[in-house]
């Protein structure tokens, strides 16, 4: 995800989908040095399991609220409450740690650090979404960063890759921006691609 300002635009829609909607979520993004460290730890898994649907490193993120498919016209209403929220919050101290999987199909790395602060932030983000008039019925937060998905004919690859990450302990870093992200790509067999609609720095005391 890019470090956009608060004046980005909704990503262009895929030609195969209605242009009136976009898939939207709100997230944090690790800095490049944390992502590079994790990519080095994943090198054996990349080599051993090249057929897994690996997410692009630039798209790695920690989802706080997944809003799903929204009308493009509804997205601008999210800007003001999210900008106000970010301006009042201080950066979070986090780290990437370990590995695991969901149902042997989704590979992830875990999140360590100020998890209480992360849960509070997610709760406030979801409240801001409601204030913007966007319905939200998301699941409870399970802090993680999704790395890859299994091919249907090779679901054993994800648990093996997760085992290789079990001892990973990443460097600490500060989550300094809140990202409003849209996705209009990757509905087919390839990886999903994301782009910032807007992002705001955490500026709290």
C-alpha positions in Angstrom: 0.0 0.0 0.0 1.2 3.5 -0.8 1.7 6.3 1.7 -0.9 8.5 0.2 -2.2 11.8 1.6 -5.7 12.4 2.7 -6.6 13.5 -0.9 -6.3 10.2 -2.8 -9.0 8.9 -5.1 -11.0 5.6 -5.3 -9.1 3.1 -7.4 -10.4 2.5 -10.9 -12.7 -0.4 -11.2 -11.8 -3.6 -13.1 -13.5 -3.7 -16.5 -15.3 -6.8 -15.5 -17.0 -5.2 -12.5 -19.5 -2.4 -12.0 -17.7 0.9 -11.8 -20.1 2.1 -9.1 -18.6 0.0 -6.3 -15.3 -0.7 -4.7 -14.1 -3.1 -2.0 -13.0 -1.1 1.0 -11.1 -1.7 4.3 -9.2 0.3 6.9 -5.8 -0.9 7.9 -2.3 -0.3 9.3 0.8 -1.0 7.2 4.2 -2.1 8.5 7.2 0.0 7.4 9.6 -1.3 4.7 12.3 -2.5 7.1 9.8 -4.7 8.9 8.4 -6.1 5.6 11.9 -6.7 4.3 12.8 -8.7 7.4 9.7 -10.8 7.1 10.4 -11.4 3.4 13.9 -12.7 4.2 12.3 -15.1 6.8 9.9 -16.3 4.1 12.6 -17.0 1.5 12.6 -20.8 2.2 8.8 -20.9 1.9 8.9 -18.8 -1.4 11.3 -21.4 -2.8 9.5 -24.4 -1.5 6.0 -23.3 -2.4 6.1 -21.1 -5.5 2.5 -22.1 -6.5 0.9 -20.6 -3.4 -1.0 -17.3 -4.1 1.5 -15.0 -2.4 0.3 -11.5 -1.6 2.6 -8.7 -3.0 4.9 -7.4 -0.2 3.7 -3.8 -1.0 0.2 -4.9 -0.1 0.9 -6.4 3.3 -1.4 -4.8 5.9 -3.2 -5.3 9.2 -6.9 -5.0 8.7 -8.8 -3.0 11.4 -12.2 -3.0 9.6 -13.2 -4.8 6.4 -16.2 -2.9 4.9 -16.7 -5.1 1.8 -18.2 -3.8 -1.4 -19.3 -0.2 -1.1 -20.9 2.3 -3.5 -18.1 4.6 -4.6 -20.4 7.5 -3.6 -20.4 6.3 0.0 -16.6 6.4 0.4 -16.0 10.1 0.8 -18.1 10.2 4.0 -15.4 8.1 5.7 -12.7 10.7 5.2 -13.6 13.2 7.9 -14.2 10.8 10.8 -11.1 8.8 10.0 -9.0 11.9 9.7 -10.3 13.2 13.0 -9.6 9.9 14.7 -6.0 9.7 13.4 -5.3 13.2 14.5 -6.1 12.4 18.1 -4.3 9.0 18.3 -0.6 8.4 18.9 1.4 5.8 16.9 1.2 2.2 18.0 4.3 0.1 18.9 3.9 -3.2 17.1 6.0 -6.1 15.7 5.4 -9.1 13.3 5.8 -12.4 15.0 5.4 -16.1 14.3 3.1 -17.7 11.8 -0.1 -19.7 11.5 -3.0 -20.5 9.2 -6.7 -20.4 8.9 -8.3 -23.7 7.8 -5.0 -24.8 6.2 -5.8 -22.3 3.4 -4.6 -18.9 4.5 -1.0 -18.2 5.7 -0.5 -15.4 8.2 2.1 -13.9 10.5 1.0 -12.7 13.9 1.1 -9.2 15.6 2.9 -8.5 18.9 3.3 -5.3 20.9 0.6 -2.9 22.0 -2.3 -5.3 21.3 -4.6 -3.5 23.8 -4.0 -0.3 21.9 -4.6 -2.1 18.6 -8.0 -3.4 19.8 -9.0 0.0 21.1 -8.0 1.6 17.7 -10.0 -1.0 15.8 -13.0 -0.4 18.0 -12.8 3.4 17.5 -12.3 2.9 13.7 -15.5 0.8 13.6 -17.4 3.4 15.5 -16.2 6.0 13.1 -17.4 3.9 10.2 -20.9 3.8 11.8 -20.8 7.6 12.4 -20.2 8.0 8.6 -23.4 6.1 7.9 -21.7 3.0 6.5 -23.2 -0.3 7.9 -20.6 -2.5 9.6 -21.1 -6.0 11.0 -17.5 -7.2 11.0 -16.1 -10.0 13.1 -14.0 -9.4 16.2 -10.5 -8.4 15.5 -7.9 -11.2 15.1 -4.6 -9.3 14.6 -2.6 -10.8 11.8 -1.1 -10.0 8.4 -2.2 -12.3 5.5 0.7 -13.6 3.4 -0.6 -16.2 1.0 -3.5 -18.5 0.1 -3.3 -22.1 -0.9 -4.1 -23.5 -4.3 -7.0 -25.9 -4.1 -4.8 -28.8 -5.2 -2.0 -28.1 -2.7 -3.5 -27.1 0.7 -0.7 -28.9 2.5 1.7 -26.1 1.5 0.2 -23.5 3.9 0.7 -25.5 7.2 4.3 -26.3 6.1 5.0 -22.6 5.5 3.4 -21.7 8.8 5.8 -24.1 10.6 8.7 -22.3 9.0 7.6 -19.0 10.6 6.9 -20.4 14.0 10.1 -18.9 15.5 10.1 -15.6 13.7 10.4 -12.5 15.8 10.4 -9.2 13.9 11.8 -5.9 14.8 9.6 -3.5 16.7 8.1 -0.6 14.7 5.6 2.2 15.0 2.3 2.2 13.1 2.3 5.9 12.1 -0.6 6.1 9.6 -4.2 5.0 9.2 -5.0 3.8 5.7 -8.4 3.8 3.9 -7.8 1.2 1.2 -9.7 0.2 -1.9 -9.4 -2.9 -4.1 -10.7 -3.3 -7.6 -8.3 -5.9 -8.8 -7.5 -9.6 -8.4 -11.0 -11.1 -8.4 -9.6 -14.0 -10.5 -7.0 -16.6 -9.6 -4.2 -14.1 -9.1 -3.4 -12.1 -5.9 -5.7 -9.2 -4.8 -4.2 -5.8 -5.4 -4.8 -2.8 -3.2 -4.4 1.0 -3.4 -4.8 3.8 -0.8 -7.9 5.9 -1.2 -6.4 8.1 1.5 -4.2 7.9 4.6 -3.6 10.1 7.7 -0.8 10.3 10.2 -1.4 9.6 13.9 -0.8 12.9 15.5 -2.0 12.4 19.1 0.1 13.5 22.2 
